[in-house]
Amino acid sequence: ASVAERGKFSTVRTLLEESEQLELDAIDEDGETALTLASWAGSAECVRLLIEAGADRDHFTTLGELGITS
């Protein structure tokens, strides 16, 4: 999740392409997913990659906030 938050597009792409065990919707201790963090960080490229890979667009954080921001 932290590479998505930091906007590390090439690293996210590599992880998505090469990892068979990657949990796209894994939730961290704050209730956030990689997609949530990438969205809040403004990393449009990472958001697009994660959505195309099947990440849950409708995930709500533990605070009840929708993970995708506009």
PyMOL Python script that loads the backbone (N, CA, C, O; Angstrom):
from pymol import cmd

cmd.read_pdbstr("""\
ATOM      1  N   ALA A   1       0.821  -1.198   0.000  1.00  0.00           N
ATOM      2  CA  ALA A   1       0.000   0.000   0.000  1.00  0.00           C
ATOM      3  C   ALA A   1       0.864   1.261   0.000  1.00  0.00           C
ATOM      4  O   ALA A   1       0.494   2.262  -0.614  1.00  0.00           O
ATOM      5  N   SER A   2       2.001   1.223   0.677  1.00  0.00           N
ATOM      6  CA  SER A   2       2.803   2.444   0.761  1.00  0.00           C
ATOM      7  C   SER A   2       3.389   2.855  -0.580  1.00  0.00           C
ATOM      8  O   SER A   2       3.578   4.049  -0.814  1.00  0.00           O
ATOM      9  N   VAL A   3       3.686   1.910  -1.472  1.00  0.00           N
ATOM     10  CA  VAL A   3       4.196   2.310  -2.787  1.00  0.00           C
ATOM     11  C   VAL A   3       3.106   2.998  -3.591  1.00  0.00           C
ATOM     12  O   VAL A   3       3.395   3.909  -4.366  1.00  0.00           O
ATOM     13  N   ALA A   4       1.863   2.579  -3.420  1.00  0.00           N
ATOM     14  CA  ALA A   4       0.749   3.245  -4.102  1.00  0.00           C
ATOM     15  C   ALA A   4       0.556   4.649  -3.546  1.00  0.00           C
ATOM     16  O   ALA A   4       0.291   5.590  -4.294  1.00  0.00           O
ATOM     17  N   GLU A   5       0.691   4.786  -2.235  1.00  0.00           N
ATOM     18  CA  GLU A   5       0.541   6.087  -1.595  1.00  0.00           C
ATOM     19  C   GLU A   5       1.621   7.058  -2.062  1.00  0.00           C
ATOM     20  O   GLU A   5       1.371   8.256  -2.196  1.00  0.00           O
ATOM     21  N   ARG A   6       2.799   6.548  -2.305  1.00  0.00           N
ATOM     22  CA  ARG A   6       3.915   7.399  -2.733  1.00  0.00           C
ATOM     23  C   ARG A   6       3.933   7.626  -4.236  1.00  0.00           C
ATOM     24  O   ARG A   6       4.808   8.323  -4.749  1.00  0.00           O
ATOM     25  N   GLY A   7       2.968   7.040  -4.948  1.00  0.00           N
ATOM     26  CA  GLY A   7       2.878   7.237  -6.383  1.00  0.00           C
ATOM     27  C   GLY A   7       3.951   6.518  -7.171  1.00  0.00           C
ATOM     28  O   GLY A   7       4.331   6.969  -8.252  1.00  0.00           O
ATOM     29  N   LYS A   8       4.440   5.423  -6.657  1.00  0.00           N
ATOM     30  CA  LYS A   8       5.487   4.638  -7.319  1.00  0.00           C
ATOM     31  C   LYS A   8       4.851   3.766  -8.416  1.00  0.00           C
ATOM     32  O   LYS A   8       4.710   2.552  -8.263  1.00  0.00           O
ATOM     33  N   PHE A   9       4.477   4.414  -9.512  1.00  0.00           N
ATOM     34  CA  PHE A   9       3.756   3.782 -10.608  1.00  0.00           C
ATOM     35  C   PHE A   9       4.445   2.519 -11.109  1.00  0.00           C
ATOM     36  O   PHE A   9       3.808   1.471 -11.220  1.00  0.00           O
ATOM     37  N   SER A  10       5.724   2.602 -11.409  1.00  0.00           N
ATOM     38  CA  SER A  10       6.419   1.439 -11.977  1.00  0.00           C
ATOM     39  C   SER A  10       6.488   0.282 -10.985  1.00  0.00           C
ATOM     40  O   SER A  10       6.408  -0.881 -11.382  1.00  0.00           O
ATOM     41  N   THR A  11       6.636   0.591  -9.704  1.00  0.00           N
ATOM     42  CA  THR A  11       6.668  -0.464  -8.689  1.00  0.00           C
ATOM     43  C   THR A  11       5.303  -1.121  -8.555  1.00  0.00           C
ATOM     44  O   THR A  11       5.208  -2.344  -8.454  1.00  0.00           O
ATOM     45  N   VAL A  12       4.245  -0.313  -8.553  1.00  0.00           N
ATOM     46  CA  VAL A  12       2.886  -0.864  -8.475  1.00  0.00           C
ATOM     47  C   VAL A  12       2.626  -1.752  -9.688  1.00  0.00           C
ATOM     48  O   VAL A  12       2.106  -2.859  -9.547  1.00  0.00           O
ATOM     49  N   ARG A  13       2.982  -1.277 -10.863  1.00  0.00           N
ATOM     50  CA  ARG A  13       2.784  -2.056 -12.087  1.00  0.00           C
ATOM     51  C   ARG A  13       3.537  -3.389 -12.001  1.00  0.00           C
ATOM     52  O   ARG A  13       2.980  -4.436 -12.333  1.00  0.00           O
ATOM     53  N   THR A  14       4.776  -3.354 -11.567  1.00  0.00           N
ATOM     54  CA  THR A  14       5.574  -4.573 -11.443  1.00  0.00           C
ATOM     55  C   THR A  14       4.945  -5.545 -10.447  1.00  0.00           C
ATOM     56  O   THR A  14       4.850  -6.740 -10.724  1.00  0.00           O
ATOM     57  N   LEU A  15       4.522  -5.047  -9.309  1.00  0.00           N
ATOM     58  CA  LEU A  15       3.881  -5.905  -8.310  1.00  0.00           C
ATOM     59  C   LEU A  15       2.615  -6.550  -8.868  1.00  0.00           C
ATOM     60  O   LEU A  15       2.364  -7.733  -8.641  1.00  0.00           O
ATOM     61  N   LEU A  16       1.827  -5.773  -9.593  1.00  0.00           N
ATOM     62  CA  LEU A  16       0.592  -6.310 -10.168  1.00  0.00           C
ATOM     63  C   LEU A  16       0.880  -7.365 -11.229  1.00  0.00           C
ATOM     64  O   LEU A  16       0.157  -8.355 -11.336  1.00  0.00           O
ATOM     65  N   GLU A  17       1.920  -7.157 -12.000  1.00  0.00           N
ATOM     66  CA  GLU A  17       2.265  -8.092 -13.078  1.00  0.00           C
ATOM     67  C   GLU A  17       2.926  -9.370 -12.572  1.00  0.00           C
ATOM     68  O   GLU A  17       2.713 -10.441 -13.140  1.00  0.00           O
ATOM     69  N   GLU A  18       3.719  -9.270 -11.518  1.00  0.00           N
ATOM     70  CA  GLU A  18       4.554 -10.396 -11.119  1.00  0.00           C
ATOM     71  C   GLU A  18       4.109 -11.144  -9.867  1.00  0.00           C
ATOM     72  O   GLU A  18       4.610 -12.236  -9.596  1.00  0.00           O
ATOM     73  N   SER A  19       3.193 -10.591  -9.110  1.00  0.00           N
ATOM     74  CA  SER A  19       2.808 -11.239  -7.864  1.00  0.00           C
ATOM     75  C   SER A  19       1.491 -11.998  -8.018  1.00  0.00           C
ATOM     76  O   SER A  19       0.446 -11.415  -8.306  1.00  0.00           O
ATOM     77  N   GLU A  20       1.570 -13.294  -7.822  1.00  0.00           N
ATOM     78  CA  GLU A  20       0.370 -14.122  -7.877  1.00  0.00           C
ATOM     79  C   GLU A  20      -0.396 -14.090  -6.556  1.00  0.00           C
ATOM     80  O   GLU A  20      -1.581 -14.420  -6.525  1.00  0.00           O
ATOM     81  N   GLN A  21       0.252 -13.706  -5.488  1.00  0.00           N
ATOM     82  CA  GLN A  21      -0.348 -13.725  -4.162  1.00  0.00           C
ATOM     83  C   GLN A  21      -0.771 -12.332  -3.666  1.00  0.00           C
ATOM     84  O   GLN A  21      -1.149 -12.184  -2.504  1.00  0.00           O
ATOM     85  N   LEU A  22      -0.710 -11.329  -4.522  1.00  0.00           N
ATOM     86  CA  LEU A  22      -1.009  -9.957  -4.124  1.00  0.00           C
ATOM     87  C   LEU A  22      -2.475  -9.804  -3.729  1.00  0.00           C
ATOM     88  O   LEU A  22      -3.370 -10.186  -4.483  1.00  0.00           O
ATOM     89  N   GLU A  23      -2.714  -9.250  -2.559  1.00  0.00           N
ATOM     90  CA  GLU A  23      -4.069  -8.990  -2.098  1.00  0.00           C
ATOM     91  C   GLU A  23      -4.391  -7.526  -2.381  1.00  0.00           C
ATOM     92  O   GLU A  23      -3.999  -6.640  -1.623  1.00  0.00           O
ATOM     93  N   LEU A  24      -5.104  -7.281  -3.474  1.00  0.00           N
ATOM     94  CA  LEU A  24      -5.410  -5.913  -3.884  1.00  0.00           C
ATOM     95  C   LEU A  24      -6.154  -5.123  -2.820  1.00  0.00           C
ATOM     96  O   LEU A  24      -5.929  -3.924  -2.657  1.00  0.00           O
ATOM     97  N   ASP A  25      -7.034  -5.790  -2.104  1.00  0.00           N
ATOM     98  CA  ASP A  25      -7.875  -5.094  -1.143  1.00  0.00           C
ATOM     99  C   ASP A  25      -7.467  -5.340   0.303  1.00  0.00           C
ATOM    100  O   ASP A  25      -8.294  -5.256   1.212  1.00  0.00           O
ATOM    101  N   ALA A  26      -6.181  -5.647   0.513  1.00  0.00           N
ATOM    102  CA  ALA A  26      -5.690  -5.805   1.883  1.00  0.00           C
ATOM    103  C   ALA A  26      -5.894  -4.487   2.629  1.00  0.00           C
ATOM    104  O   ALA A  26      -5.690  -3.408   2.073  1.00  0.00           O
ATOM    105  N   ILE A  27      -6.294  -4.590   3.873  1.00  0.00           N
ATOM    106  CA  ILE A  27      -6.610  -3.411   4.687  1.00  0.00           C
ATOM    107  C   ILE A  27      -5.534  -3.230   5.747  1.00  0.00           C
ATOM    108  O   ILE A  27      -5.188  -4.172   6.460  1.00  0.00           O
ATOM    109  N   ASP A  28      -5.008  -2.015   5.845  1.00  0.00           N
ATOM    110  CA  ASP A  28      -3.974  -1.748   6.846  1.00  0.00           C
ATOM    111  C   ASP A  28      -4.605  -1.448   8.201  1.00  0.00           C
ATOM    112  O   ASP A  28      -5.825  -1.516   8.352  1.00  0.00           O
ATOM    113  N   GLU A  29      -3.775  -1.117   9.179  1.00  0.00           N
ATOM    114  CA  GLU A  29      -4.255  -0.882  10.546  1.00  0.00           C
ATOM    115  C   GLU A  29      -5.199   0.306  10.664  1.00  0.00           C
ATOM    116  O   GLU A  29      -5.912   0.429  11.660  1.00  0.00           O
ATOM    117  N   ASP A  30      -5.215   1.179   9.670  1.00  0.00           N
ATOM    118  CA  ASP A  30      -6.124   2.332   9.673  1.00  0.00           C
ATOM    119  C   ASP A  30      -7.369   2.089   8.825  1.00  0.00           C
ATOM    120  O   ASP A  30      -8.178   2.997   8.631  1.00  0.00           O
ATOM    121  N   GLY A  31      -7.522   0.867   8.320  1.00  0.00           N
ATOM    122  CA  GLY A  31      -8.686   0.525   7.518  1.00  0.00           C
ATOM    123  C   GLY A  31      -8.588   0.993   6.079  1.00  0.00           C
ATOM    124  O   GLY A  31      -9.601   1.109   5.390  1.00  0.00           O
ATOM    125  N   GLU A  32      -7.369   1.264   5.619  1.00  0.00           N
ATOM    126  CA  GLU A  32      -7.183   1.773   4.268  1.00  0.00           C
ATOM    127  C   GLU A  32      -6.576   0.708   3.363  1.00  0.00           C
ATOM    128  O   GLU A  32      -5.833  -0.161   3.818  1.00  0.00           O
ATOM    129  N   THR A  33      -6.902   0.789   2.080  1.00  0.00           N
ATOM    130  CA  THR A  33      -6.350  -0.118   1.083  1.00  0.00           C
ATOM    131  C   THR A  33      -5.342   0.656   0.225  1.00  0.00           C
ATOM    132  O   THR A  33      -5.213   1.874   0.346  1.00  0.00           O
ATOM    133  N   ALA A  34      -4.638  -0.065  -0.633  1.00  0.00           N
ATOM    134  CA  ALA A  34      -3.696   0.601  -1.542  1.00  0.00           C
ATOM    135  C   ALA A  34      -4.424   1.615  -2.416  1.00  0.00           C
ATOM    136  O   ALA A  34      -3.902   2.699  -2.679  1.00  0.00           O
ATOM    137  N   LEU A  35      -5.634   1.265  -2.867  1.00  0.00           N
ATOM    138  CA  LEU A  35      -6.411   2.176  -3.703  1.00  0.00           C
ATOM    139  C   LEU A  35      -6.796   3.431  -2.929  1.00  0.00           C
ATOM    140  O   LEU A  35      -6.717   4.538  -3.461  1.00  0.00           O
ATOM    141  N   THR A  36      -7.205   3.267  -1.700  1.00  0.00           N
ATOM    142  CA  THR A  36      -7.539   4.410  -0.850  1.00  0.00           C
ATOM    143  C   THR A  36      -6.340   5.344  -0.707  1.00  0.00           C
ATOM    144  O   THR A  36      -6.462   6.556  -0.888  1.00  0.00           O
ATOM    145  N   LEU A  37      -5.202   4.779  -0.385  1.00  0.00           N
ATOM    146  CA  LEU A  37      -4.000   5.586  -0.171  1.00  0.00           C
ATOM    147  C   LEU A  37      -3.542   6.277  -1.450  1.00  0.00           C
ATOM    148  O   LEU A  37      -3.155   7.445  -1.421  1.00  0.00           O
ATOM    149  N   ALA A  38      -3.582   5.566  -2.565  1.00  0.00           N
ATOM    150  CA  ALA A  38      -3.187   6.170  -3.839  1.00  0.00           C
ATOM    151  C   ALA A  38      -4.122   7.312  -4.214  1.00  0.00           C
ATOM    152  O   ALA A  38      -3.683   8.346  -4.717  1.00  0.00           O
ATOM    153  N   SER A  39      -5.403   7.117  -3.967  1.00  0.00           N
ATOM    154  CA  SER A  39      -6.383   8.159  -4.276  1.00  0.00           C
ATOM    155  C   SER A  39      -6.160   9.398  -3.424  1.00  0.00           C
ATOM    156  O   SER A  39      -6.128  10.515  -3.941  1.00  0.00           O
ATOM    157  N   TRP A  40      -6.008   9.203  -2.127  1.00  0.00           N
ATOM    158  CA  TRP A  40      -5.805  10.342  -1.231  1.00  0.00           C
ATOM    159  C   TRP A  40      -4.491  11.062  -1.514  1.00  0.00           C
ATOM    160  O   TRP A  40      -4.370  12.263  -1.272  1.00  0.00           O
ATOM    161  N   ALA A  41      -3.507  10.324  -2.028  1.00  0.00           N
ATOM    162  CA  ALA A  41      -2.218  10.935  -2.348  1.00  0.00           C
ATOM    163  C   ALA A  41      -2.244  11.636  -3.710  1.00  0.00           C
ATOM    164  O   ALA A  41      -1.296  12.334  -4.070  1.00  0.00           O
ATOM    165  N   GLY A  42      -3.327  11.449  -4.459  1.00  0.00           N
ATOM    166  CA  GLY A  42      -3.435  12.086  -5.762  1.00  0.00           C
ATOM    167  C   GLY A  42      -2.651  11.390  -6.858  1.00  0.00           C
ATOM    168  O   GLY A  42      -2.291  12.016  -7.854  1.00  0.00           O
ATOM    169  N   SER A  43      -2.382  10.108  -6.690  1.00  0.00           N
ATOM    170  CA  SER A  43      -1.608   9.349  -7.666  1.00  0.00           C
ATOM    171  C   SER A  43      -2.539   8.700  -8.685  1.00  0.00           C
ATOM    172  O   SER A  43      -2.883   7.524  -8.566  1.00  0.00           O
ATOM    173  N   ALA A  44      -2.942   9.478  -9.683  1.00  0.00           N
ATOM    174  CA  ALA A  44      -3.915   9.016 -10.675  1.00  0.00           C
ATOM    175  C   ALA A  44      -3.449   7.769 -11.410  1.00  0.00           C
ATOM    176  O   ALA A  44      -4.254   6.881 -11.691  1.00  0.00           O
ATOM    177  N   GLU A  45      -2.162   7.691 -11.724  1.00  0.00           N
ATOM    178  CA  GLU A  45      -1.647   6.523 -12.443  1.00  0.00           C
ATOM    179  C   GLU A  45      -1.781   5.250 -11.616  1.00  0.00           C
ATOM    180  O   GLU A  45      -2.171   4.204 -12.135  1.00  0.00           O
ATOM    181  N   CYS A  46      -1.460   5.343 -10.337  1.00  0.00           N
ATOM    182  CA  CYS A  46      -1.581   4.178  -9.454  1.00  0.00           C
ATOM    183  C   CYS A  46      -3.046   3.803  -9.257  1.00  0.00           C
ATOM    184  O   CYS A  46      -3.388   2.620  -9.240  1.00  0.00           O
ATOM    185  N   VAL A  47      -3.905   4.797  -9.110  1.00  0.00           N
ATOM    186  CA  VAL A  47      -5.340   4.540  -8.971  1.00  0.00           C
ATOM    187  C   VAL A  47      -5.841   3.778 -10.194  1.00  0.00           C
ATOM    188  O   VAL A  47      -6.546   2.779 -10.058  1.00  0.00           O
ATOM    189  N   ARG A  48      -5.479   4.246 -11.384  1.00  0.00           N
ATOM    190  CA  ARG A  48      -5.922   3.599 -12.619  1.00  0.00           C
ATOM    191  C   ARG A  48      -5.438   2.143 -12.679  1.00  0.00           C
ATOM    192  O   ARG A  48      -6.210   1.242 -13.007  1.00  0.00           O
ATOM    193  N   LEU A  49      -4.173   1.922 -12.364  1.00  0.00           N
ATOM    194  CA  LEU A  49      -3.621   0.560 -12.377  1.00  0.00           C
ATOM    195  C   LEU A  49      -4.364  -0.359 -11.408  1.00  0.00           C
ATOM    196  O   LEU A  49      -4.710  -1.490 -11.752  1.00  0.00           O
ATOM    197  N   LEU A  50      -4.603   0.132 -10.210  1.00  0.00           N
ATOM    198  CA  LEU A  50      -5.267  -0.682  -9.189  1.00  0.00           C
ATOM    199  C   LEU A  50      -6.716  -1.002  -9.578  1.00  0.00           C
ATOM    200  O   LEU A  50      -7.183  -2.122  -9.373  1.00  0.00           O
ATOM    201  N   ILE A  51      -7.418  -0.020 -10.134  1.00  0.00           N
ATOM    202  CA  ILE A  51      -8.798  -0.259 -10.575  1.00  0.00           C
ATOM    203  C   ILE A  51      -8.816  -1.259 -11.721  1.00  0.00           C
ATOM    204  O   ILE A  51      -9.638  -2.175 -11.734  1.00  0.00           O
ATOM    205  N   GLU A  52      -7.913  -1.089 -12.683  1.00  0.00           N
ATOM    206  CA  GLU A  52      -7.843  -2.024 -13.807  1.00  0.00           C
ATOM    207  C   GLU A  52      -7.520  -3.442 -13.341  1.00  0.00           C
ATOM    208  O   GLU A  52      -7.935  -4.413 -13.974  1.00  0.00           O
ATOM    209  N   ALA A  53      -6.784  -3.566 -12.240  1.00  0.00           N
ATOM    210  CA  ALA A  53      -6.430  -4.878 -11.696  1.00  0.00           C
ATOM    211  C   ALA A  53      -7.563  -5.480 -10.871  1.00  0.00           C
ATOM    212  O   ALA A  53      -7.489  -6.642 -10.473  1.00  0.00           O
ATOM    213  N   GLY A  54      -8.619  -4.691 -10.610  1.00  0.00           N
ATOM    214  CA  GLY A  54      -9.776  -5.212  -9.893  1.00  0.00           C
ATOM    215  C   GLY A  54      -9.919  -4.777  -8.450  1.00  0.00           C
ATOM    216  O   GLY A  54     -10.686  -5.385  -7.702  1.00  0.00           O
ATOM    217  N   ALA A  55      -9.205  -3.745  -8.036  1.00  0.00           N
ATOM    218  CA  ALA A  55      -9.328  -3.266  -6.650  1.00  0.00           C
ATOM    219  C   ALA A  55     -10.752  -2.777  -6.380  1.00  0.00           C
ATOM    220  O   ALA A  55     -11.426  -2.263  -7.272  1.00  0.00           O
ATOM    221  N   ASP A  56     -11.187  -2.944  -5.153  1.00  0.00           N
ATOM    222  CA  ASP A  56     -12.543  -2.564  -4.737  1.00  0.00           C
ATOM    223  C   ASP A  56     -12.684  -1.047  -4.698  1.00  0.00           C
ATOM    224  O   ASP A  56     -12.086  -0.382  -3.852  1.00  0.00           O
ATOM    225  N   ARG A  57     -13.475  -0.509  -5.615  1.00  0.00           N
ATOM    226  CA  ARG A  57     -13.699   0.943  -5.688  1.00  0.00           C
ATOM    227  C   ARG A  57     -14.665   1.430  -4.614  1.00  0.00           C
ATOM    228  O   ARG A  57     -14.737   2.631  -4.350  1.00  0.00           O
ATOM    229  N   ASP A  58     -15.401   0.527  -3.998  1.00  0.00           N
ATOM    230  CA  ASP A  58     -16.445   0.904  -3.046  1.00  0.00           C
ATOM    231  C   ASP A  58     -16.066   0.655  -1.597  1.00  0.00           C
ATOM    232  O   ASP A  58     -16.939   0.587  -0.731  1.00  0.00           O
ATOM    233  N   HIS A  59     -14.774   0.519  -1.322  1.00  0.00           N
ATOM    234  CA  HIS A  59     -14.307   0.280   0.044  1.00  0.00           C
ATOM    235  C   HIS A  59     -14.484   1.541   0.896  1.00  0.00           C
ATOM    236  O   HIS A  59     -14.141   2.643   0.469  1.00  0.00           O
ATOM    237  N   PHE A  60     -15.016   1.364   2.089  1.00  0.00           N
ATOM    238  CA  PHE A  60     -15.125   2.453   3.057  1.00  0.00           C
ATOM    239  C   PHE A  60     -14.096   2.237   4.154  1.00  0.00           C
ATOM    240  O   PHE A  60     -13.894   1.111   4.609  1.00  0.00           O
ATOM    241  N   THR A  61     -13.446   3.313   4.579  1.00  0.00           N
ATOM    242  CA  THR A  61     -12.458   3.227   5.664  1.00  0.00           C
ATOM    243  C   THR A  61     -13.172   3.009   6.984  1.00  0.00           C
ATOM    244  O   THR A  61     -14.401   3.042   7.046  1.00  0.00           O
ATOM    245  N   THR A  62     -12.403   2.788   8.035  1.00  0.00           N
ATOM    246  CA  THR A  62     -12.998   2.612   9.366  1.00  0.00           C
ATOM    247  C   THR A  62     -13.685   3.885   9.848  1.00  0.00           C
ATOM    248  O   THR A  62     -14.490   3.835  10.779  1.00  0.00           O
ATOM    249  N   LEU A  63     -13.381   5.021   9.230  1.00  0.00           N
ATOM    250  CA  LEU A  63     -14.034   6.279   9.571  1.00  0.00           C
ATOM    251  C   LEU A  63     -15.292   6.500   8.747  1.00  0.00           C
ATOM    252  O   LEU A  63     -15.950   7.532   8.878  1.00  0.00           O
ATOM    253  N   GLY A  64     -15.635   5.520   7.884  1.00  0.00           N
ATOM    254  CA  GLY A  64     -16.820   5.615   7.069  1.00  0.00           C
ATOM    255  C   GLY A  64     -16.656   6.453   5.818  1.00  0.00           C
ATOM    256  O   GLY A  64     -17.642   6.857   5.201  1.00  0.00           O
ATOM    257  N   GLU A  65     -15.395   6.721   5.436  1.00  0.00           N
ATOM    258  CA  GLU A  65     -15.138   7.513   4.244  1.00  0.00           C
ATOM    259  C   GLU A  65     -14.936   6.598   3.048  1.00  0.00           C
ATOM    260  O   GLU A  65     -14.312   5.543   3.163  1.00  0.00           O
ATOM    261  N   LEU A  66     -15.467   7.004   1.900  1.00  0.00           N
ATOM    262  CA  LEU A  66     -15.254   6.255   0.671  1.00  0.00           C
ATOM    263  C   LEU A  66     -13.809   6.391   0.256  1.00  0.00           C
ATOM    264  O   LEU A  66     -13.253   7.489   0.291  1.00  0.00           O
ATOM    265  N   GLY A  67     -13.195   5.292  -0.135  1.00  0.00           N
ATOM    266  CA  GLY A  67     -11.777   5.280  -0.441  1.00  0.00           C
ATOM    267  C   GLY A  67     -11.369   6.095  -1.649  1.00  0.00           C
ATOM    268  O   GLY A  67     -10.245   6.593  -1.694  1.00  0.00           O
ATOM    269  N   ILE A  68     -12.249   6.249  -2.634  1.00  0.00           N
ATOM    270  CA  ILE A  68     -11.907   7.009  -3.836  1.00  0.00           C
ATOM    271  C   ILE A  68     -12.349   8.451  -3.649  1.00  0.00           C
ATOM    272  O   ILE A  68     -13.499   8.727  -3.310  1.00  0.00           O
ATOM    273  N   THR A  69     -11.424   9.351  -3.875  1.00  0.00           N
ATOM    274  CA  THR A  69     -11.761  10.783  -3.821  1.00  0.00           C
ATOM    275  C   THR A  69     -11.660  11.347  -5.219  1.00  0.00           C
ATOM    276  O   THR A  69     -10.940  10.815  -6.065  1.00  0.00           O
ATOM    277  N   SER A  70     -12.366  12.401  -5.455  1.00  0.00           N
ATOM    278  CA  SER A  70     -12.324  12.994  -6.807  1.00  0.00           C
ATOM    279  C   SER A  70     -11.244  14.022  -6.945  1.00  0.00           C
ATOM    280  O   SER A  70     -11.083  14.607  -8.015  1.00  0.00           O
TER     281      SER A  70
END
""", "prot")
cmd.dss("prot")
cmd.show_as("cartoon", "prot")
cmd.util.cbc("prot")
cmd.orient("prot")
